[in-house]
């Protein structure tokens, strides 16, 4: 499988959270959420960005027919709500906690702009990350619109390889230790969970992959 995405292995929370900056540390607090709590809704005011200290967050919206469309599922160290930095006034999506102990670092847009103005490296990383997220979302939308279910899964596994995978020195297999449930994966590639189970088992029977709850092994076919 060819790697399509590359982004340096950076925990943005460790790098960008204001409690790392002396001028902002004293007034800085964290927000805590339980599973299914909403961090913000569609049409809420867009005046903050958020960094995940721990837990998992779903980003999505509802179609005109009322169906939920999942755009991303984010984990520890990731940033969301970043369109506020670019001038968004009203949220076009919702953000919902998927864990019982999700901890979020909220950062006001003015604070973020101050940090970006005062630190060129900080600003560069923010814009690089935003560009990466937009490209990744565009790629996922192309998969949903133009690819069949099996191709969506195979290309999503390719993406997981880049984000969470490493090469096993003994076998040459790709090992992916990922944070997603099967329900998460099914939502992200726009198929039902039973369909995902069928496709995963087909790939397993064809000796392309093996998997358990939190790990996927992609076999080295050149061996």
C-alpha positions as CSV (number, residue, x, y, z in Angstrom):
1,X,0.0,0.0,0.0
2,X,1.3,3.4,-0.9
3,X,1.4,6.2,1.7
4,X,-0.8,9.1,0.6
5,X,-0.5,11.3,3.7
6,X,2.5,12.5,5.6
7,X,2.5,14.8,8.7
8,X,5.2,14.9,11.2
9,X,4.5,13.0,14.4
10,X,3.7,16.0,16.6
11,X,1.4,16.1,19.7
12,X,-0.1,19.6,19.0
13,X,-1.5,19.8,22.6
14,X,2.1,19.5,24.0
15,X,3.2,22.2,21.6
16,X,0.4,24.7,21.4
17,X,-1.6,24.6,24.7
18,X,-1.4,28.1,26.4
19,X,-0.4,26.6,29.7
20,X,3.0,26.0,28.1
21,X,3.3,29.8,27.7
22,X,4.1,31.8,30.9
23,X,1.9,34.8,30.0
24,X,-1.2,32.6,29.7
25,X,-0.6,29.8,32.2
26,X,-2.3,31.4,35.3
27,X,-5.7,32.0,33.7
28,X,-5.7,28.8,31.7
29,X,-8.3,26.0,32.5
30,X,-9.4,22.7,31.0
31,X,-13.0,21.6,30.2
32,X,-14.1,18.0,30.9
33,X,-16.7,16.0,29.0
34,X,-18.4,12.6,29.3
35,X,-19.4,10.3,26.5
36,X,-21.9,11.9,24.1
37,X,-21.5,15.4,25.6
38,X,-21.4,18.1,23.0
39,X,-18.5,20.5,23.0
40,X,-20.3,22.7,20.5
41,X,-23.2,22.5,18.1
42,X,-23.8,23.6,14.5
43,X,-24.7,27.3,14.5
44,X,-22.9,28.0,17.8
45,X,-20.6,31.1,17.9
46,X,-17.2,30.2,16.5
47,X,-14.9,32.0,19.0
48,X,-12.5,29.3,20.2
49,X,-10.2,26.5,19.0
50,X,-9.7,23.3,21.0
51,X,-6.8,21.0,21.8
52,X,-7.5,17.5,23.1
53,X,-5.5,16.7,26.3
54,X,-7.1,13.2,26.5
55,X,-10.1,11.3,25.1
56,X,-11.7,11.2,21.7
57,X,-13.9,13.7,19.8
58,X,-16.2,13.2,16.8
59,X,-16.6,16.1,14.3
60,X,-19.6,16.0,12.0
61,X,-22.8,17.6,10.7
62,X,-26.3,16.6,9.8
63,X,-27.5,16.4,6.2
64,X,-30.7,18.0,5.0
65,X,-32.4,14.5,5.4
66,X,-31.2,14.4,9.1
67,X,-28.5,11.8,8.6
68,X,-25.3,12.2,10.6
69,X,-22.1,12.7,8.5
70,X,-18.9,12.0,10.4
71,X,-16.0,14.2,9.1
72,X,-13.3,13.2,11.6
73,X,-12.7,11.3,14.8
74,X,-9.8,13.0,16.7
75,X,-7.7,11.8,19.6
76,X,-5.1,13.0,22.1
77,X,-2.9,15.9,20.9
78,X,-5.1,17.0,18.0
79,X,-6.7,20.3,17.3
80,X,-10.3,21.1,16.2
81,X,-12.5,24.2,15.7
82,X,-9.6,25.7,13.8
83,X,-11.8,27.5,11.2
84,X,-12.3,30.1,13.9
85,X,-8.7,31.2,13.3
86,X,-9.5,31.8,9.6
87,X,-12.5,34.0,10.4
88,X,-15.4,31.6,10.7
89,X,-18.2,33.2,12.8
90,X,-20.7,30.4,13.1
91,X,-20.0,26.7,13.5
92,X,-20.9,24.6,10.4
93,X,-20.4,21.3,12.3
94,X,-20.7,19.8,15.8
95,X,-18.1,18.4,18.1
96,X,-19.0,15.6,20.5
97,X,-17.1,13.7,23.1
98,X,-16.8,9.9,22.5
99,X,-15.1,9.1,25.8
100,X,-16.2,9.4,29.5
101,X,-13.1,11.3,30.5
102,X,-12.4,13.7,27.6
103,X,-10.3,16.7,28.6
104,X,-10.2,19.7,26.3
105,X,-8.0,22.8,26.3
106,X,-10.1,25.7,24.9
107,X,-8.3,28.6,23.5
108,X,-9.9,31.9,22.6
109,X,-9.4,33.1,19.0
110,X,-7.8,36.4,20.2
111,X,-5.4,34.4,22.4
112,X,-4.5,32.1,19.5
113,X,-3.9,35.1,17.2
114,X,-1.6,36.7,19.9
115,X,0.4,33.5,20.2
116,X,0.7,33.2,16.4
117,X,1.8,36.8,16.1
118,X,4.4,36.5,18.8
119,X,5.8,33.1,17.7
120,X,6.6,32.5,14.1
121,X,7.3,28.7,14.6
122,X,4.0,28.4,16.4
123,X,2.1,30.2,13.6
124,X,3.8,28.0,10.9
125,X,2.8,24.8,12.7
126,X,-0.8,25.9,13.0
127,X,-1.1,26.8,9.3
128,X,0.7,23.6,8.3
129,X,-1.7,21.6,10.4
130,X,-4.8,23.3,9.0
131,X,-3.6,22.7,5.4
132,X,-3.0,19.0,6.2
133,X,-6.5,18.6,7.7
134,X,-8.2,20.3,4.7
135,X,-6.3,18.0,2.3
136,X,-7.2,14.9,4.4
137,X,-10.9,15.9,4.5
138,X,-10.9,16.5,0.7
139,X,-9.4,13.0,0.2
140,X,-12.0,11.4,2.4
141,X,-14.9,13.2,0.6
142,X,-13.5,11.9,-2.7
143,X,-13.5,8.4,-1.3
144,X,-17.1,8.7,-0.1
145,X,-18.3,10.1,-3.4
146,X,-16.4,8.0,-6.0
147,X,-15.1,4.8,-4.5
148,X,-16.9,1.5,-3.6
149,X,-17.0,0.3,0.0
150,X,-14.0,-2.1,-0.3
151,X,-11.8,0.6,-1.9
152,X,-12.8,3.0,0.8
153,X,-11.7,0.6,3.4
154,X,-8.4,-0.3,1.7
155,X,-7.5,3.4,1.2
156,X,-8.5,4.2,4.8
157,X,-6.1,1.4,6.0
158,X,-3.4,3.1,3.9
159,X,-4.1,6.3,5.8
160,X,-4.0,4.5,9.1
161,X,-0.6,3.2,8.1
162,X,0.7,6.7,7.8
163,X,-0.9,8.0,10.9
164,X,-0.4,5.1,13.3
165,X,1.7,2.4,11.6
166,X,5.2,1.1,11.9
167,X,7.2,-1.6,10.0
168,X,7.8,-4.9,11.7
169,X,11.6,-5.6,11.3
170,X,11.2,-9.4,11.5
171,X,8.4,-9.8,9.0
172,X,8.1,-6.6,7.0
173,X,4.4,-6.4,7.9
174,X,2.9,-3.0,8.7
175,X,1.5,-2.9,12.2
176,X,-1.2,-0.3,13.0
177,X,-1.9,0.5,16.6
178,X,-4.9,2.8,16.2
179,X,-7.5,4.5,18.5
180,X,-10.7,3.7,16.6
181,X,-13.5,1.3,17.3
182,X,-15.1,-0.6,14.4
183,X,-18.1,1.8,14.7
184,X,-15.7,4.7,14.3
185,X,-14.1,3.3,11.2
186,X,-17.5,2.5,9.6
187,X,-18.7,6.0,10.3
188,X,-15.5,7.6,8.8
189,X,-15.8,5.6,5.5
190,X,-19.6,5.9,5.2
191,X,-20.6,2.2,5.5
192,X,-22.5,0.2,8.1
193,X,-20.8,-1.7,10.9
194,X,-22.0,-5.1,9.6
195,X,-20.6,-4.2,6.1
196,X,-17.3,-3.3,7.7
197,X,-17.1,-6.6,9.5
198,X,-17.8,-8.5,6.2
199,X,-15.1,-6.5,4.3
200,X,-12.5,-6.9,7.1
201,X,-13.1,-10.6,7.3
202,X,-12.8,-10.9,3.5
203,X,-9.4,-9.2,3.6
204,X,-8.4,-11.5,6.5
205,X,-9.4,-14.6,4.6
206,X,-7.4,-13.4,1.6
207,X,-4.3,-13.1,3.9
208,X,-4.1,-9.4,3.3
209,X,-4.7,-8.3,6.9
210,X,-5.1,-9.7,10.4
211,X,-6.8,-7.6,13.1
212,X,-8.0,-7.4,16.7
213,X,-9.7,-4.7,18.7
214,X,-7.0,-2.1,18.5
215,X,-4.4,-3.4,16.1
216,X,-4.4,-4.2,12.4
217,X,-1.5,-6.1,10.7
218,X,-1.1,-5.6,6.9
219,X,0.9,-8.5,5.6
220,X,4.1,-8.0,3.6
221,X,3.0,-9.5,0.2
222,X,6.5,-9.3,-1.2
223,X,7.8,-11.9,1.4
